[in-house]
Amino acid sequence: MRIFIFIITLLATASANASTMLLWSCHLLEGHTIEEVKAKNSAWLKAVNELSEYKVESYVLESIAASDMTAFRYIDVFENPVHWGQVRSKMEDGALDDIDSQLNESAKCQEASLYEASES
């Protein structure tokens, strides 16, 4: 019963003009470049979009002026919280383990936050 209420709550929070965004805060590891990160993120995006009927969008935010030029962010955009949960579940089952390990060779991500975004 709890799962049913949880799913209904998630569906109720999603609206036609809203999306769910996952923001990762990361740092390049020594000897790696942002170009490597972008290439690996493109491979991740292609693979993740094969997991679901909805499409994920993903962006790499590169620092152009910062006290730490190794810092960067990923923003992954999902259709709604349910879509994010579906992808997350498949990832936990190992669907993207190879690509995730490749991403972890280039960067370390210490923090992630999930947001509901809507136009204002």
C-alpha positions in Angstrom: 0.0 0.0 0.0 2.9 2.4 0.8 4.4 1.9 -2.7 1.0 2.7 -4.3 0.7 5.9 -2.2 4.3 6.9 -3.1 3.7 6.4 -6.8 0.4 8.4 -6.7 2.3 11.2 -4.8 5.0 11.3 -7.4 2.5 11.4 -10.2 0.6 14.2 -8.5 3.8 16.3 -8.2 4.6 16.1 -12.0 2.9 18.6 -14.2 2.8 19.2 -18.0 5.5 21.9 -17.9 7.7 20.4 -15.2 10.7 18.1 -15.3 12.9 16.5 -12.8 16.6 17.5 -12.8 19.5 15.8 -11.2 22.4 18.1 -10.5 25.8 16.5 -9.8 28.8 18.5 -8.3 32.1 17.0 -9.5 35.8 17.5 -9.9 38.1 16.3 -12.6 40.7 13.8 -11.5 44.3 14.5 -12.1 45.5 13.8 -15.6 41.9 13.9 -17.1 40.2 16.6 -19.2 36.7 18.0 -19.5 36.7 16.8 -23.1 37.0 13.2 -21.8 34.1 13.8 -19.4 32.0 15.2 -22.2 32.7 12.2 -24.4 31.9 9.7 -21.7 28.8 11.6 -20.7 27.6 11.4 -24.3 28.1 7.6 -24.2 26.2 7.5 -20.9 23.4 9.5 -22.4 23.1 7.2 -25.4 23.0 4.1 -23.1 20.5 5.6 -20.6 18.1 6.6 -23.4 17.9 2.9 -24.4 16.5 2.1 -20.9 13.2 3.9 -21.1 10.6 5.2 -23.5 11.2 8.7 -22.3 14.4 10.6 -23.2 16.9 12.0 -20.8 18.8 15.2 -21.6 22.2 15.7 -20.1 24.5 18.7 -19.9 28.1 19.2 -18.7 28.6 22.6 -17.1 32.2 23.6 -17.4 33.8 26.3 -15.2 35.0 29.3 -17.2 35.9 31.4 -14.1 36.2 29.8 -10.7 38.5 29.4 -7.8 38.7 25.7 -8.7 38.9 25.1 -12.4 38.6 21.3 -11.9 35.0 21.8 -10.7 32.2 21.1 -13.1 28.6 19.9 -12.9 26.3 17.5 -14.7 22.6 18.3 -15.1 20.5 15.3 -16.1 16.9 16.2 -17.1 14.1 13.6 -16.8 10.5 13.8 -17.8 9.2 13.5 -14.2 10.1 11.8 -10.9 8.7 8.5 -12.1 11.0 8.5 -15.1 14.0 9.3 -12.9 13.0 6.4 -10.6 12.6 4.0 -13.5 16.1 4.8 -14.8 17.6 4.8 -11.3 16.1 1.3 -10.7 17.6 -0.1 -13.9 21.0 1.5 -13.0 20.9 -0.1 -9.5 20.3 -3.4 -11.3 23.6 -2.9 -13.2 22.4 -1.7 -16.5 25.1 1.0 -16.8 27.9 -0.4 -14.6 30.5 -0.3 -17.4 29.8 3.3 -18.4 29.6 4.4 -14.8 33.0 3.0 -14.1 34.4 4.8 -17.1 32.9 8.1 -15.8 34.5 7.4 -12.4 37.9 7.1 -14.0 37.8 10.8 -15.1 35.9 12.5 -12.3 34.7 12.3 -8.7 31.2 13.5 -7.9 30.7 14.2 -4.3 27.2 15.5 -4.2 23.9 15.1 -6.1 20.6 16.9 -5.7 17.2 16.1 -7.3 15.0 19.0 -8.3 11.5 19.6 -9.7 11.8 22.3 -12.3 9.0 24.3 -14.0 8.9 27.4 -16.2 8.1 30.6 -14.4 
